[in-house]
Amino acid sequence: MYQMSDVTKASLNNLFSRGMGMSLDAFSELTIEEQEALFTQHRQHRAPKKTIKMRIGSGETAMTLNVQSGTKVMLTGGTIIRAGANPESERLRVNRRIDKILTTQKEKSKSLLKKYH
């Protein structure tokens, strides 16, 4: 079996105690199925990153920026993109926006009906 250095083992113990709530030794004593279940559970409950790295440009002129996830960033060509956006998050954002608009219109209609009847 591979022997880890003490520094690597201490770093992994710290990582496992913060993320999984157990030491690396306790984790390694679990069966493969239990380890996989813990990893799956951990992936489902981890918080999304609030700051992401965004690469803008190409080649030698490219820049890497740290920006808040969801922030609108304007590129040099005038294109505005949302940092960290993927098709699923954009679909959810648009659906929330549509729901908000429909709810607002429904409330306005109800208030008009009450006002005139």
N, CA, C and O atoms as a DFTB+ gen file, in Angstrom:
468 C
 N C O
     1  1       0.840      -1.190       0.000
     2  2       0.000       0.000       0.000
     3  2       0.879       1.246       0.000
     4  3       1.992       1.237       0.526
     5  1       0.367       2.303      -0.590
     6  2       1.101       3.562      -0.692
     7  2       1.236       4.211       0.680
     8  3       0.258       4.321       1.420
     9  1       2.449       4.640       1.018
    10  2       2.706       5.327       2.281
    11  2       2.708       6.832       2.046
    12  3       3.459       7.337       1.212
    13  1       1.871       7.537       2.780
    14  2       1.790       8.989       2.663
    15  2       2.748       9.640       3.643
    16  3       3.056       9.090       4.700
    17  1       3.209      10.820       3.269
    18  2       4.035      11.584       4.202
    19  2       3.145      12.109       5.327
    20  3       1.921      12.154       5.201
    21  1       3.773      12.499       6.411
    22  2       3.010      13.014       7.557
    23  2       2.282      14.310       7.209
    24  3       1.174      14.554       7.687
    25  1       2.904      15.132       6.382
    26  2       2.282      16.398       5.981
    27  2       1.028      16.120       5.151
    28  3      -0.011      16.746       5.364
    29  1       1.125      15.181       4.206
    30  2      -0.030      14.824       3.370
    31  2      -1.138      14.231       4.218
    32  3      -2.310      14.563       4.040
    33  1      -0.767      13.351       5.143
    34  2      -1.770      12.714       5.997
    35  2      -2.459      13.747       6.902
    36  3      -3.671      13.675       7.106
    37  1      -1.701      14.700       7.440
    38  2      -2.287      15.748       8.283
    39  2      -3.230      16.626       7.465
    40  3      -4.300      17.008       7.938
    41  1      -2.826      16.943       6.233
    42  2      -3.667      17.762       5.370
    43  2      -4.971      17.038       5.023
    44  3      -6.047      17.634       5.051
    45  1      -4.862      15.755       4.697
    46  2      -6.067      14.975       4.383
    47  2      -6.959      14.803       5.610
    48  3      -8.183      14.860       5.496
    49  1      -6.355      14.592       6.787
    50  2      -7.151      14.494       8.016
    51  2      -7.922      15.780       8.264
    52  3      -9.092      15.746       8.646
    53  1      -7.270      16.911       8.048
    54  2      -7.932      18.200       8.218
    55  2      -9.082      18.349       7.222
    56  3     -10.174      18.786       7.586
    57  1      -8.833      17.987       5.976
    58  2      -9.852      18.066       4.935
    59  2     -11.049      17.169       5.253
    60  3     -12.198      17.592       5.127
    61  1     -10.777      15.930       5.665
    62  2     -11.861      15.003       5.975
    63  2     -12.620      15.422       7.229
    64  3     -13.841      15.270       7.289
    65  1     -11.919      15.944       8.226
    66  2     -12.624      16.340       9.447
    67  2     -13.526      17.539       9.186
    68  3     -14.613      17.623       9.758
    69  1     -13.093      18.481       8.324
    70  2     -13.944      19.622       7.993
    71  2     -15.093      19.234       7.073
    72  3     -16.224      19.679       7.268
    73  1     -14.810      18.408       6.072
    74  2     -15.821      18.088       5.069
    75  2     -16.736      16.938       5.436
    76  3     -17.945      17.011       5.218
    77  1     -16.172      15.878       5.991
    78  2     -16.949      14.668       6.260
    79  2     -17.270      14.481       7.746
    80  3     -18.148      13.691       8.094
    81  1     -16.574      15.192       8.607
    82  2     -16.819      15.052      10.036
    83  2     -16.144      13.836      10.645
    84  3     -16.551      13.379      11.713
    85  1     -15.122      13.302       9.988
    86  2     -14.386      12.145      10.503
    87  2     -12.952      12.206      10.001
    88  3     -12.648      12.898       9.030
    89  1     -12.082      11.477      10.672
    90  2     -10.679      11.463      10.256
    91  2     -10.501      10.567       9.034
    92  3     -11.386       9.790       8.676
    93  1      -9.356      10.693       8.414
    94  2      -9.036       9.861       7.257
    95  2      -8.958       8.391       7.650
    96  3      -9.392       7.524       6.892
    97  1      -8.404       8.103       8.835
    98  2      -8.313       6.719       9.305
    99  2      -9.696       6.100       9.490
   100  3      -9.927       4.953       9.108
   101  1     -10.623       6.876      10.086
   102  2     -11.986       6.365      10.274
   103  2     -12.661       6.145       8.922
   104  3     -13.399       5.176       8.743
   105  1     -12.408       7.042       7.976
   106  2     -12.990       6.905       6.645
   107  2     -12.445       5.675       5.929
   108  3     -13.191       4.958       5.263
   109  1     -11.143       5.431       6.067
   110  2     -10.537       4.292       5.367
   111  2     -10.981       2.952       5.938
   112  3     -10.849       1.929       5.265
   113  1     -11.503       2.929       7.160
   114  2     -12.008       1.689       7.758
   115  2     -13.394       1.316       7.261
   116  3     -13.838       0.184       7.452
   117  1     -14.095       2.274       6.616
   118  2     -15.435       1.999       6.093
   119  2     -15.338       1.147       4.833
   120  3     -14.299       1.104       4.173
   121  1     -16.436       0.474       4.512
   122  2     -16.474      -0.304       3.279
   123  2     -16.575       0.645       2.087
   124  3     -16.895       1.823       2.243
   125  1     -16.304       0.122       0.912
   126  2     -16.354       0.935      -0.309
   127  2     -17.754       1.516      -0.510
   128  3     -17.891       2.672      -0.912
   129  1     -18.790       0.728      -0.236
   130  2     -20.171       1.201      -0.401
   131  2     -20.466       2.353       0.546
   132  3     -21.108       3.327       0.153
   133  1     -20.001       2.254       1.800
   134  2     -20.232       3.324       2.774
   135  2     -19.457       4.584       2.387
   136  3     -19.961       5.696       2.546
   137  1     -18.239       4.415       1.883
   138  2     -17.455       5.560       1.430
   139  2     -18.148       6.265       0.273
   140  3     -18.237       7.493       0.246
   141  1     -18.638       5.482      -0.682
   142  2     -19.334       6.053      -1.835
   143  2     -20.606       6.784      -1.405
   144  3     -20.916       7.853      -1.931
   145  1     -21.342       6.209      -0.446
   146  2     -22.555       6.860       0.050
   147  2     -22.223       8.188       0.720
   148  3     -22.946       9.169       0.544
   149  1     -21.134       8.226       1.488
   150  2     -20.722       9.482       2.126
   151  2     -20.330      10.527       1.093
   152  3     -20.701      11.693       1.222
   153  1     -19.579      10.122       0.062
   154  2     -19.197      11.061      -0.994
   155  2     -20.421      11.579      -1.728
   156  3     -20.500      12.769      -2.033
   157  1     -21.372      10.708      -2.015
   158  2     -22.598      11.130      -2.705
   159  2     -23.373      12.120      -1.855
   160  3     -23.848      13.139      -2.359
   161  1     -23.504      11.828      -0.575
   162  2     -24.210      12.720       0.343
   163  2     -23.488      14.066       0.447
   164  3     -24.128      15.118       0.465
   165  1     -22.176      14.030       0.513
   166  2     -21.394      15.258       0.623
   167  2     -21.547      16.117      -0.631
   168  3     -21.661      17.338      -0.530
   169  1     -21.550      15.491      -1.817
   170  2     -21.710      16.230      -3.073
   171  2     -23.075      16.910      -3.146
   172  3     -23.186      18.021      -3.665
   173  1     -24.110      16.253      -2.630
   174  2     -25.457      16.810      -2.711
   175  2     -25.645      17.996      -1.771
   176  3     -26.453      18.881      -2.050
   177  1     -24.907      18.023      -0.658
   178  2     -25.156      19.038       0.363
   179  2     -24.098      20.133       0.426
   180  3     -24.169      21.000       1.297
   181  1     -23.125      20.114      -0.471
   182  2     -22.121      21.165      -0.413
   183  2     -22.695      22.464      -0.978
   184  3     -23.512      22.460      -1.898
   185  1     -22.249      23.549      -0.408
   186  2     -22.727      24.865      -0.824
   187  2     -22.085      25.255      -2.148
   188  3     -20.923      24.932      -2.394
   189  1     -22.831      25.943      -2.998
   190  2     -22.236      26.377      -4.252
   191  2     -21.169      27.439      -4.004
   192  3     -21.225      28.176      -3.020
   193  1     -20.206      27.505      -4.902
   194  2     -19.157      28.504      -4.767
   195  2     -19.747      29.880      -4.986
   196  3     -20.544      30.092      -5.900
   197  1     -19.349      30.812      -4.138
   198  2     -19.835      32.172      -4.285
   199  2     -18.899      32.995      -5.143
   200  3     -19.340      33.929      -5.812
   201  1     -17.618      32.669      -5.138
   202  2     -16.650      33.355      -5.976
   203  2     -16.074      32.343      -6.947
   204  3     -15.671      31.247      -6.555
   205  1     -16.037      32.713      -8.206
   206  2     -15.513      31.805      -9.211
   207  2     -14.422      32.508     -10.005
   208  3     -14.346      33.736     -10.027
   209  1     -13.587      31.723     -10.649
   210  2     -12.569      32.267     -11.542
   211  2     -13.159      32.268     -12.944
   212  3     -13.726      31.273     -13.395
   213  1     -13.018      33.399     -13.627
   214  2     -13.582      33.546     -14.964
   215  2     -12.474      33.992     -15.894
   216  3     -11.793      34.983     -15.631
   217  1     -12.294      33.265     -16.976
   218  2     -11.248      33.598     -17.946
   219  2     -11.881      34.360     -19.097
   220  3     -12.811      33.877     -19.743
   221  1     -11.370      35.546     -19.344
   222  2     -11.895      36.410     -20.392
   223  2     -10.796      36.642     -21.419
   224  3      -9.661      36.953     -21.059
   225  1     -11.126      36.494     -22.676
   226  2     -10.163      36.710     -23.747
   227  2      -9.552      35.399     -24.188
   228  3      -9.956      34.322     -23.751
   229  1      -8.571      35.514     -25.063
   230  2      -7.906      34.315     -25.552
   231  2      -6.435      34.609     -25.789
   232  3      -6.029      35.762     -25.938
   233  1      -5.666      33.570     -25.819
   234  2      -4.243      33.709     -26.109
   235  2      -3.505      34.500     -25.057
   236  3      -3.760      34.359     -23.861
   237  1      -2.571      35.348     -25.520
   238  2      -1.729      36.114     -24.613
   239  2      -2.474      37.239     -23.909
   240  3      -2.015      37.720     -22.872
   241  1      -3.603      37.667     -24.443
   242  2      -4.338      38.782     -23.853
   243  2      -5.412      38.325     -22.871
   244  3      -6.162      39.157     -22.361
   245  1      -5.505      37.032     -22.594
   246  2      -6.537      36.519     -21.701
   247  2      -6.289      36.972     -20.260
   248  3      -5.145      37.112     -19.826
   249  1      -7.376      37.196     -19.535
   250  2      -7.303      37.577     -18.128
   251  2      -8.136      36.602     -17.322
   252  3      -9.167      36.117     -17.789
   253  1      -7.694      36.318     -16.127
   254  2      -8.481      35.505     -15.205
   255  2      -8.912      36.402     -14.055
   256  3      -8.077      37.016     -13.391
   257  1     -10.220      36.478     -13.821
   258  2     -10.773      37.338     -12.784
   259  2     -11.485      36.503     -11.735
   260  3     -12.052      35.458     -12.050
   261  1     -11.458      36.957     -10.491
   262  2     -12.290      36.377      -9.443
   263  2     -13.541      37.242      -9.343
   264  3     -13.456      38.426      -9.014
   265  1     -14.703      36.653      -9.626
   266  2     -15.957      37.406      -9.587
   267  2     -16.997      36.622      -8.806
   268  3     -16.902      35.402      -8.672
   269  1     -17.985      37.332      -8.296
   270  2     -19.090      36.685      -7.595
   271  2     -19.913      35.893      -8.599
   272  3     -20.161      36.362      -9.709
   273  1     -20.333      34.709      -8.218
   274  2     -21.156      33.890      -9.086
   275  2     -22.472      34.611      -9.358
   276  3     -23.117      35.106      -8.433
   277  1     -22.862      34.670     -10.612
   278  2     -24.107      35.324     -10.999
   279  2     -23.943      36.779     -11.384
   280  3     -24.898      37.401     -11.847
   281  1     -22.744      37.343     -11.203
   282  2     -22.493      38.735     -11.559
   283  2     -22.477      38.891     -13.074
   284  3     -21.969      38.025     -13.786
   285  1     -23.030      39.985     -13.562
   286  2     -22.982      40.260     -14.992
   287  2     -21.628      40.874     -15.327
   288  3     -21.178      41.811     -14.668
   289  1     -20.989      40.335     -16.358
   290  2     -19.676      40.808     -16.789
   291  2     -19.777      41.223     -18.250
   292  3     -20.275      40.467     -19.084
   293  1     -19.301      42.433     -18.559
   294  2     -19.330      42.898     -19.938
   295  2     -17.977      42.619     -20.586
   296  3     -16.932      43.023     -20.074
   297  1     -18.013      41.930     -21.708
   298  2     -16.808      41.644     -22.460
   299  2     -16.466      42.830     -23.353
   300  3     -17.279      43.739     -23.517
   301  1     -15.270      42.824     -23.929
   302  2     -14.831      43.971     -24.733
   303  2     -15.721      44.213     -25.948
   304  3     -15.835      45.352     -26.399
   305  1     -16.345      43.186     -26.481
   306  2     -17.213      43.348     -27.633
   307  2     -18.590      43.872     -27.276
   308  3     -19.426      44.055     -28.161
   309  1     -18.844      44.118     -25.999
   310  2     -20.141      44.606     -25.561
   311  2     -21.093      43.506     -25.125
   312  3     -22.203      43.789     -24.674
   313  1     -20.669      42.252     -25.255
   314  2     -21.501      41.131     -24.839
   315  2     -21.524      41.060     -23.320
   316  3     -20.480      41.172     -22.676
   317  1     -22.699      40.875     -22.748
   318  2     -22.828      40.738     -21.297
   319  2     -23.128      39.276     -20.992
   320  3     -24.062      38.694     -21.544
   321  1     -22.332      38.695     -20.115
   322  2     -22.558      37.311     -19.698
   323  2     -22.667      37.271     -18.181
   324  3     -22.187      38.163     -17.482
   325  1     -23.304      36.224     -17.694
   326  2     -23.459      36.034     -16.258
   327  2     -22.386      35.045     -15.800
   328  3     -22.309      33.933     -16.323
   329  1     -21.572      35.434     -14.844
   330  2     -20.465      34.604     -14.366
   331  2     -20.989      33.332     -13.717
   332  3     -21.901      33.369     -12.893
   333  1     -20.399      32.214     -14.101
   334  2     -20.767      30.928     -13.508
   335  2     -22.057      30.347     -14.042
   336  3     -22.541      29.341     -13.523
   337  1     -22.621      30.954     -15.060
   338  2     -23.894      30.477     -15.591
   339  2     -23.675      29.226     -16.431
   340  3     -22.730      29.126     -17.213
   341  1     -24.577      28.284     -16.239
   342  2     -24.617      27.111     -17.094
   343  2     -26.060      26.974     -17.575
   344  3     -26.935      27.657     -17.043
   345  1     -26.339      26.133     -18.543
   346  2     -27.705      26.060     -19.075
   347  2     -28.771      25.778     -18.006
   348  3     -29.866      26.339     -18.057
   349  1     -28.454      24.923     -17.054
   350  2     -29.444      24.586     -16.020
   351  2     -29.724      25.783     -15.106
   352  3     -30.882      26.072     -14.805
   353  1     -28.673      26.480     -14.665
   354  2     -28.884      27.628     -13.780
   355  2     -29.609      28.755     -14.511
   356  3     -30.426      29.454     -13.911
   357  1     -29.321      28.939     -15.792
   358  2     -30.020      29.968     -16.568
   359  2     -31.493      29.609     -16.757
   360  3     -32.361      30.480     -16.691
   361  1     -31.775      28.323     -16.991
   362  2     -33.167      27.892     -17.138
   363  2     -33.933      28.153     -15.848
   364  3     -35.061      28.645     -15.886
   365  1     -33.327      27.826     -14.703
   366  2     -33.982      28.068     -13.420
   367  2     -34.186      29.557     -13.167
   368  3     -35.233      29.964     -12.664
   369  1     -33.186      30.372     -13.514
   370  2     -33.298      31.819     -13.326
   371  2     -34.424      32.394     -14.166
   372  3     -35.206      33.213     -13.684
   373  1     -34.510      31.967     -15.427
   374  2     -35.574      32.456     -16.310
   375  2     -36.938      31.999     -15.802
   376  3     -37.891      32.778     -15.815
   377  1     -37.045      30.757     -15.360
   378  2     -38.323      30.259     -14.836
   379  2     -38.752      31.028     -13.588
   380  3     -39.934      31.331     -13.429
   381  1     -37.803      31.348     -12.696
   382  2     -38.144      32.147     -11.510
   383  2     -38.620      33.535     -11.915
   384  3     -39.561      34.074     -11.333
   385  1     -37.963      34.102     -12.912
   386  2     -38.345      35.434     -13.390
   387  2     -39.748      35.411     -13.990
   388  3     -40.545      36.312     -13.731
   389  1     -40.056      34.391     -14.789
   390  2     -41.390      34.260     -15.386
   391  2     -42.441      34.078     -14.301
   392  3     -43.506      34.693     -14.356
   393  1     -42.143      33.228     -13.304
   394  2     -43.087      33.031     -12.197
   395  2     -43.351      34.332     -11.457
   396  3     -44.488      34.614     -11.079
   397  1     -42.309      35.124     -11.248
   398  2     -42.470      36.400     -10.554
   399  2     -43.353      37.351     -11.360
   400  3     -44.216      38.028     -10.801
   401  1     -43.134      37.398     -12.668
   402  2     -43.937      38.279     -13.525
   403  2     -45.392      37.830     -13.531
   404  3     -46.300      38.653     -13.414
   405  1     -45.617      36.513     -13.668
   406  2     -46.994      36.005     -13.683
   407  2     -47.698      36.257     -12.362
   408  3     -48.873      36.624     -12.347
   409  1     -46.996      36.065     -11.257
   410  2     -47.580      36.299      -9.936
   411  2     -47.944      37.764      -9.769
   412  3     -49.012      38.085      -9.246
   413  1     -47.069      38.651     -10.208
   414  2     -47.329      40.086     -10.114
   415  2     -48.543      40.464     -10.950
   416  3     -49.393      41.227     -10.491
   417  1     -48.639      39.941     -12.172
   418  2     -49.774      40.243     -13.037
   419  2     -51.076      39.709     -12.433
   420  3     -52.119      40.357     -12.522
   421  1     -51.007      38.531     -11.824
   422  2     -52.193      37.942     -11.200
   423  2     -52.659      38.798     -10.030
   424  3     -53.858      39.016      -9.855
   425  1     -51.713      39.284      -9.227
   426  2     -52.069      40.135      -8.087
   427  2     -52.658      41.459      -8.558
   428  3     -53.603      41.963      -7.952
   429  1     -52.111      42.031      -9.638
   430  2     -52.657      43.269     -10.183
   431  2     -54.075      43.058     -10.692
   432  3     -54.943      43.908     -10.492
   433  1     -54.312      41.932     -11.344
   434  2     -55.660      41.636     -11.860
   435  2     -56.649      41.491     -10.719
   436  3     -57.773      41.985     -10.805
   437  1     -56.245      40.822      -9.654
   438  2     -57.138      40.658      -8.502
   439  2     -57.471      42.004      -7.869
   440  3     -58.619      42.253      -7.503
   441  1     -56.469      42.872      -7.740
   442  2     -56.718      44.176      -7.127
   443  2     -57.639      45.031      -7.996
   444  3     -58.460      45.783      -7.471
   445  1     -57.511      44.921      -9.330
   446  2     -58.410      45.653     -10.223
   447  2     -59.837      45.137     -10.135
   448  3     -60.788      45.917     -10.174
   449  1     -59.988      43.806     -10.013
   450  2     -61.327      43.241      -9.882
   451  2     -61.988      43.701      -8.593
   452  3     -63.176      44.022      -8.581
   453  1     -61.228      43.734      -7.517
   454  2     -61.781      44.195      -6.242
   455  2     -62.151      45.668      -6.320
   456  3     -63.156      46.094      -5.750
   457  1     -61.338      46.442      -7.026
   458  2     -61.561      47.875      -7.108
   459  2     -62.827      48.212      -7.878
   460  3     -63.556      49.125      -7.490
   461  1     -63.103      47.499      -8.954
   462  2     -64.230      47.825      -9.810
   463  2     -65.465      46.981      -9.572
   464  3     -66.478      47.202     -10.236
   465  1     -65.431      46.026      -8.658
   466  2     -66.634      45.226      -8.370
   467  2     -67.033      45.322      -6.960
   468  3     -68.022      44.710      -6.555
